[in-house]
Amino acid sequence: MKNKIEKELNQITGLPLSEIDRSLDMAVFKFGKMTYGKDKWGNETRAGEFALHVQCSWRILYDNKILIGSSDMYLPRSSWSEEEDFDWEEKGASRFDEQIEQLPLSSFKVLKSEADQVGGLRIYLSGSARIEVFPNDSYDEEFWRFFVPGDLRSHLVVTGAGIEDGDE
């Protein structure tokens, strides 16, 4: 599994980390040149050359300090007051959203990627930063997927049982 993951992730070496977003509690990392289009409902979309969708624990470190992590999605922004209702599902309401706005994404390029035997990975970025993805449960559900947007055949899906439909 480790070798297959590293081979796939090698495709983003040298590309910029162009955008970080979320869909509810799924983190969306976009790499490479951004393209714009419309989805099947006519909504504006932005896609990178490659995407990493993460549904397990993850974090971004810079100089060995956690800048942002998956649990930040469930915490309110620093400007939140207790008189306000906090709805983590609302875009812009969470600490995740606040931290993403402050990240200097244009300075991050992928230097290399490493994987482990249980689906964890590290993506090393320029400027002493890295993305760490670490599955932390024993369920056979999807942890993360790496793919080329618009190409269903390109999906590398990592679950608690290994690589989905893979041979490892």
Number of C-alpha atoms within 10 A of each C-alpha: 17 16 13 15 22 17 13 15 22 16 15 20 17 16 18 21 24 20 20 18 16 16 11 11 16 18 22 18 20 25 25 20 14 13 10 10 10 10 10 6 6 8 8 10 10 13 20 20 18 23 22 23 20 23 19 20 19 21 18 20 18 15 10 10 10 13 17 21 19 18 14 19 25 16 16 21 19 11 10 14 10 8 6 7 9 16 13 20 14 12 14 16 20 23 22 26 22 18 15 16 13 9 14 9 14 10 13 20 23 23 18 18 22 17 21 14 11 17 22 21 21 19 21 21 24 16 12 11 22 24 21 20 23 20 22 14 11 9 11 12 15 19 26 25 19 20 19 18 16 11 8 9 8 14 17 21 20 25 21 18 15 19 22 17 9 11 8 11
